[in-house]
Amino acid sequence: MRPLTEEETRIFFEKLSKYIGENIKLLIDRPDGAYCFRLHRDRIYYVSETIMKLACNVARENIVSFGTCFGKFTKTKKFRLHITALDYLAPYAKYKIWLKPNAEQQFLYGNHVMKSGLGRITESTPQYQGVVVYSMNDLPLGFGVAAKSTQDCRSADPMTIVAFHQSDIGEYIRSEDTLT
């Protein structure tokens, strides 16, 4: 486990800023203690500094996981956000999409969001912006990328894709062996 390099930090913060914008500062400067991001086996973990200091006493090859995994770097040095970061992204999300009850199951199976399943969308959402997907009961279901802006969604056909699927809470079951 080590701190992120400048290049890794830039790539990681660019990905996070697509979803939460300037609120990245709120993840690090928390009133309940100091938190940081650490890299271990190409995965970025969000961990309190007290737990990080305790983890330093364990041999690196014996550590499986510590803190919350936010995602991992691919072999080509691109960053992929994991669903385990949803609990930290949802409260700070700038743009949100709410799904109708009949579209929730389709999204949880890994399908894109269609206009017919769209309940609400945050006003002035730009195209290709990161969005957090909620149920109508304000339960975060996952996150994705807006395929259409708010203006385009109003005049779109019901079978048009309005948000591309990135990750959903169904991955806890589908990919439980790769999430750490």
N, C-alpha and C positions, 0 to 999 in steps of 0.2 A: 504494500500500500504506500502510495506516494502522492504528493501534491501534483496537480495538473501543470503541464508546461503551458507557456503562453499560447502556443498554437492550439492545444487541446482545449484550453479555457475559452479561446475565441470561438472555436467550432461549437462547443457545448452551449455557451451563452447565446450565440446566434440562434440555435435551435430553441432554447428556452424562451428567448424574446419573441419568437413567432407566436407563442401561446400566452405568455404573461407580461410581455412588454417590459416596462421599467420596474416591475414588481420583483425582479430578481433580488434586489437589495433587501426586500422584506424576508426572503428566505435565509439570508446570511445574518442580518442584524435582527435577531429575535429577542423579545423581552425575557424569555425563559432560559437564556444561555447562548453561548457562542456555537455556531454550526459552521461546517465547512464541507467542501466536496473533495473526495479522495478517489484516486484511480487504483484499482486492484484487478488484475487479469482482464484488462480492456473494458472493465465495467466501472461506471462512476457511481459512487455511493455518497449519499447525503447523511452526515453523521454528526452527532454532538462531539465537541472537542474532548469532553471527559471520557466518552466511550472510545474515541480514537486513541487516547493515551493508554487506556487499558488494553486495547487491541495491539498496541506496540509491544506488549510483553509476550505475545504469542508468535511463534515462528510463522513467517510469511506463507510457507507451503501448507501450514495447518489451518489457515484462515479460509473458510468457505465463503462467508459473507459477514458484513457488519454494517449497521445503519440501514438505510433504505436505498435500494438500487434504482437509480434514475434512468439508466439505459446503458448502452455499450457502444464501443467503437467497432466498426467493421474492419476488415483487413485493408480496405482502401481508405481508412481514416475518416469515414463518414460516421456521424453519430445517429443512433437509432434510439428513440425514446421508448421506454418500457411502460407498461400499464401500471407498474408499481409506483410510478411518479404521479398518478392521477390525483391522489389525496392531497398532494402539495400544489398541483397546478390548478385544480378546480376553484379554490377560494379566490385566486388572484387572476383568473382568466379575464381577458379583455373582451373577447368575442365568444358568444355562446349560441348553441342551437338546442332547441327543445323538440323532442320527438313525440308524436302521437303514440298512444298505447299500442296500436297495431303495428307500428314500425319499429318498436323497441326490440322485439325478438329478431327481426331481420338484421338490425345493426349488431346485435350481440352474437349473431352467427357469422359476422365478418363481412356483411354486405355494405355497400355505399348507401347514403341517405338520399332518397328520392323526394321530389317536391311533394308528392302525395302523402308522405309520412312526416313532413315538416309541420311542427306545431307553431313554433315561434323562432325568430332569429334576432340577434342583437342588431339594433339600428346601425346603419353605415358600416357593415362588415365588408371589407374589400375582398376581391377575388384572390384566391390562393393564400389566404391568411389562416393561421392555425386557429381552430375552434375547439372548445370543449363541448361534448354532446351530453345533454341532460334528458331525463324523463320529464314528463309534465309535473311530476311531484318533486322536482329539483334534486333528484338523485343523479350524481355524475355516472354516466355509463361508459365514457371513453373520450377519445379525442380524434380529430381528423383535420382535413384541410378544406376550406370553403371552395367549392368548384365554381360557384356563382356569387356575385355580390348581392347585397340585400335588394338593390334595385332590379337586378336581373331575375331574382327569385320571384318577384311579384308577377312578372309577365311570362314566366316559364311554363312549359307543358308539364302536366302532372307526373309524367314518367321521366323527367329530366333529373339527372344527378345534381344535387345541390351541395353535397359534401362528400369528399372522398374519405373512406375508412382508413384510419391509421392503426388504432388500437382500441380494444374494448375489454370490459371486465370478464367477458367469456373466455379470455385468454388464460385466466387463472386455471381453468379446467383443460383447455385445448393445449396449452404449452407449459404445463406445470413442471416438466423436467428441465426446461431451459431457463425459467425465471428463478433468480436467486436473490 
